[in-house]
Amino acid sequence: MKKAQKAENMYLKSRKPEFLFISLFLYTLPMGLLVPFTMAASIDDGNINFSLPGFKPNMRDIVFEADTTASGGQIQLTTNQIHKPLNSSIGRATYYQPMHLWDNSSGNLRLADFTTHFSFSIDSLNESSGYRGDGLAFFLAPDGSKIPPHSGGGCLGLQNCHSDANSKFVAVEFDTYPNPWDLRSDHVAIDLNSVKASFSPVEWLWSDIENGGKDFNRLNSSALSAILDLSQYLPEWVTFGFSGATGSSIELHTIYSWNFSSNLQVSMNKTINPANVPPIPPFDPRRKKETWLRVVLAIVGCISTLLLVLSLVWFFCRRRKYRRMREDGTISFNVDVEMVTAPRKFSYKELRLATNNFADEGLLGEG
């Protein structure tokens, strides 16, 4: 007889407006046929919608960490390879984009409405010792969250087993190993920042599958629900996905399909409380007179500055023009005499022009 724990049709929902309502329905059903691999995904203003009936290695939409791999259209959260030890394995599979979990920009807290549906199995591999472990979890953590150090075994890759002081996550765990802080049987629970302080754990029943699945006579189910305000535990943007681990005991953790949808209505206009708006100051005639005086003085100052600049430009341009004319010898002798009262030097060109090329009839005392 082979014991295998399998679950399909797992739902996780949140309901608006203020709180998260988590409802899980777990059915121990034999694994059915896998649908052909197709994928549809969309992201709009932080809202996410995707349907993944299968998985491929190195696919863009899923981020694999540590020992997690994809093969045969399935995700293996922990090691499931020949010639590799199955114990002390750890891994994560998360969506490549963060989810906008809540918004408070308008002063009115809004929580995302999200739904997820995934199918998975936990296989004990006929472990003769009677112990298997440790389990897997669907989790939400701060955007960019990675596997913490020392988080294997019963910590399910969610927190450091030595200390949970800095842990920040919300998870639904499917626990198969009786750690000291757990129930003494397989169970489902909600973890709030610590796997050692689970919220409302519920026993998870096993199904017996015999003769290769031909003899299946029982349908066992468990349900878990809780009301939570996720904004009290998580930041505005979160990473989400699956995490699993094994310790000294072994088992396989397989994800077959995953659907997800989130919706957050973000207010584009910020509402202003009229009580916080300062009153309009009363009208003061003296303040009006002072304002006009400042305006007039500013205008007069600008005009005076402009006239001064124009005068300086005109003066330097005229001086430059006169200097150029004098150097070229185009200015007349009479103008020079009128403008200059002191003795001055004359150029050879000026003298030659004034004496008609030094003609004899121009000599003083002759002619």
ABEGO torsion letter per residue (X at the ends): XBBBBBBBGBBBBBBOAABBBBBBBBBBBBBBBBBBBBBBBBBBGGBBBBBBABBBBGBAABBBBEABBBBGGBBBABBBBBGBBABGBBBBBBBABBBBABBAAAGBBBBBBBBBBBBBBBBAGGBAAGBBOAEBBBBBBBBGBBBBBGABEAAGGABBAABAAABBBBBBBBBABBBAABBABBBBBBBBGBAABBBGBBBBBBBBBBGGGABBABBBBBBBBBBBBAAAABBABBBBEBBBBBBABBBBBBBABBBBBBBBBBBABBBBBAAABBBBBBBBAAAAAAAAAAAAAAAAAAAAAAAAAAAAAAAAAAAAAAAAAAAAGABBAAAAAAABABBBBBBAAAAAAAAGGGBAAABBGBX
